[in-house]
Amino acid sequence: MEYKTIEELYLAVGVAGAIIIVFLGVFVYTIVQNDKRRTQEMKEITDTLKQLILDNQLLNTAIDKLSEATKEVATTNRIVADTVNKVDYYNRELHRKLDKHDEKSDKILDELKK
């Protein structure tokens, strides 16, 4: 291209410069918007990770409490089993004594009937 006057050259350079400035402005605006979007996404990811960590801690606490409760239930079950065994033993002893008492009562009744 040949320019007839210096003004035409300045005008062409000015237009080219304006186009470059607009392009750079759009480019910088796009980068800033993407950065804002990425920053928001990173904040959301960080918040999600914090929530997951908190949920994990709560789950671990619940598992620990459940484990303790299970141990307590096992202990209680052993105590109940021991108690049931003792009650069963005393019940058998009582029945044995009642059977002896019934035998004695029957003998006394037989003697009284004679």
C-alpha positions in Angstrom: 0.0 0.0 0.0 1.2 3.4 -0.8 0.1 6.4 1.1 -0.2 9.8 -0.7 0.1 11.9 2.3 1.5 11.7 5.8 -2.0 12.1 7.2 -3.1 9.0 5.4 -0.2 7.1 6.9 -1.0 8.5 10.4 -4.7 7.6 9.9 -3.8 4.0 8.8 -1.4 3.6 11.8 -4.1 5.1 14.1 -6.8 2.8 12.8 -4.4 -0.2 13.1 -3.4 1.0 16.6 -7.1 1.4 17.6 -7.8 -2.1 16.3 -4.9 -3.5 18.3 -6.0 -1.6 21.5 -9.6 -2.9 21.1 -8.3 -6.5 20.6 -6.0 -6.2 23.6 -8.9 -4.8 25.7 -11.2 -7.6 24.7 -8.3 -10.1 25.3 -7.6 -8.6 28.8 -11.4 -8.5 29.6 -11.7 -12.2 28.6 -8.7 -13.1 30.8 -10.1 -11.2 33.8 -13.5 -12.8 33.4 -12.0 -16.3 33.1 -9.9 -15.5 36.1 -13.0 -14.4 38.1 -14.8 -17.6 37.0 -11.9 -19.8 38.0 -11.5 -18.0 41.3 -15.2 -18.6 42.0 -14.9 -22.3 41.0 -11.8 -22.7 43.2 -13.8 -21.1 46.1 -16.6 -23.5 45.5 -14.2 -26.5 45.4 -12.5 -25.3 48.6 -15.9 -24.9 50.3 -16.8 -28.4 49.1 -13.6 -29.8 50.4 -14.1 -28.1 53.8 -17.6 -29.6 53.9 -16.3 -33.0 53.0 -13.6 -32.8 55.7 -16.2 -31.8 58.2 -18.5 -34.6 57.1 -15.6 -37.0 57.3 -14.8 -35.8 60.9 -18.5 -36.2 61.8 -18.6 -39.6 60.3 -15.5 -40.7 62.2 -17.0 -39.3 65.4 -20.2 -41.2 64.7 -18.3 -44.4 64.0 -16.3 -44.0 67.2 -19.5 -43.5 69.2 -21.1 -46.5 67.5 -18.1 -48.6 68.4 -18.3 -47.5 72.0 -22.0 -48.2 72.1 -21.4 -51.7 70.5 -18.9 -52.4 73.2 -21.3 -51.3 75.9 -24.1 -53.5 74.4 -21.7 -56.4 74.3 -20.9 -55.8 78.0 -24.6 -55.5 78.8 -25.3 -58.7 76.9 -22.7 -60.6 78.9 -24.2 -59.2 82.1 -27.7 -60.2 81.0 -26.5 -63.7 79.9 -24.8 -64.2 83.3 -27.9 -63.0 85.1 -30.1 -65.3 83.0 -27.8 -68.2 83.8 -27.9 -67.4 87.5 -31.7 -67.1 87.5 -32.0 -70.4 85.6 -29.7 -72.0 88.2 -31.7 -70.6 91.1 -35.0 -71.6 89.3 -33.7 -75.2 89.0 -32.6 -75.2 92.6 -36.0 -73.8 93.6 -37.8 -76.5 91.6 -35.6 -79.2 93.1 -36.4 -77.9 96.6 -40.1 -77.6 95.8 -40.1 -81.2 94.5 -38.5 -82.3 97.8 -41.1 -80.3 99.7 -43.9 -81.8 97.6 -42.5 -85.3 98.4 -42.4 -84.4 102.1 -45.9 -83.0 101.9 -47.1 -86.1 100.2 -45.6 -88.3 102.9 -47.2 -86.1 105.6 -50.6 -86.3 103.9 -50.2 -90.0 103.5 -49.4 -90.4 107.2 -52.4 -88.2 108.1 -54.7 -90.2 105.9 -53.7 -93.5 107.7 
